[in-house]
Amino acid sequence: MSKKSWIERNQKKENEVKKYAQLRKQLKEAKDYEALSKLPRNASPCRLVNRCKITGRRHGYYRRFGVSRMVFRELAWNGEIPGIKKASW
């Protein structure tokens, strides 16, 4: 499990990105890079980190399912992901 502070920090970044998304789009279209650089750093979407919805882990993240590889394995093993089952041969 990831530290709560890291998860909260990423959540704050997500809120900041949503808050400034429209303004960033307008400034980019106007090619006003000086004003764009004066926006907060966390308003940039590239500063977001993909994190597992259950554990908060950032490595081994499966974008399609929104969870880390270990959580994905457990969910697949328990049959909680529709259409996914553990292979056996």
C-alpha positions in Angstrom: 0.0 0.0 0.0 1.3 3.4 -0.9 1.6 6.2 1.6 -1.6 8.2 2.0 0.4 11.4 1.5 1.5 10.3 -2.0 -2.1 9.4 -2.9 -3.4 12.7 -1.6 -0.7 14.7 -3.4 -1.6 13.1 -6.7 -5.3 13.8 -6.0 -4.4 17.5 -5.5 -2.6 17.5 -8.8 -5.6 16.0 -10.6 -7.8 18.7 -9.2 -5.3 21.4 -10.3 -5.1 20.0 -13.8 -9.0 20.0 -14.1 -9.1 23.6 -12.7 -6.7 25.0 -15.3 -7.5 22.7 -18.3 -9.6 25.2 -20.1 -7.2 28.1 -19.5 -4.2 26.0 -20.6 -6.1 25.1 -23.8 -6.8 28.8 -24.6 -3.3 29.9 -23.9 -1.9 27.2 -26.2 -4.2 28.1 -29.0 -3.2 31.8 -28.6 0.5 30.7 -28.4 1.0 32.8 -25.3 3.8 30.7 -23.8 4.8 33.4 -21.4 1.4 33.3 -19.6 1.4 29.5 -19.9 4.7 29.3 -18.0 3.3 31.5 -15.2 0.6 28.9 -14.4 1.2 26.6 -11.5 3.5 23.6 -12.2 0.9 21.1 -11.0 -1.5 22.4 -13.6 0.4 20.5 -16.2 -1.1 17.1 -17.0 2.3 15.5 -17.4 2.9 15.8 -13.7 0.1 13.3 -12.9 1.1 9.7 -12.0 -1.0 6.7 -12.9 -1.8 5.0 -9.6 -3.6 1.8 -8.7 -7.2 2.5 -7.6 -6.9 0.0 -4.7 -3.4 0.1 -3.4 -2.1 3.4 -4.8 1.0 1.7 -6.3 2.5 3.5 -9.3 4.7 0.8 -10.9 3.2 -2.1 -12.8 0.0 -0.2 -13.5 -2.4 -1.5 -16.1 -4.1 1.4 -17.7 -6.9 -0.6 -19.2 -8.0 -1.9 -15.8 -6.8 0.9 -13.5 -5.0 -1.4 -11.1 -1.5 -2.6 -10.5 -0.3 -6.0 -11.8 -0.6 -7.7 -8.3 -4.1 -6.5 -7.7 -5.0 -7.4 -11.3 -3.7 -11.0 -10.6 -5.8 -11.3 -7.4 -8.9 -9.9 -9.1 -8.5 -12.2 -12.1 -7.9 -15.2 -9.8 -11.1 -14.5 -7.9 -13.0 -14.0 -11.1 -13.9 -10.4 -10.3 -12.9 -9.0 -13.7 -15.4 -9.9 -16.5 -13.9 -11.8 -19.4 -10.5 -12.5 -17.6 -9.6 -15.8 -16.2 -6.3 -17.4 -15.2 -4.8 -19.5 -17.9 -4.1 -23.1 -17.2 -2.8 -25.7 -19.7 
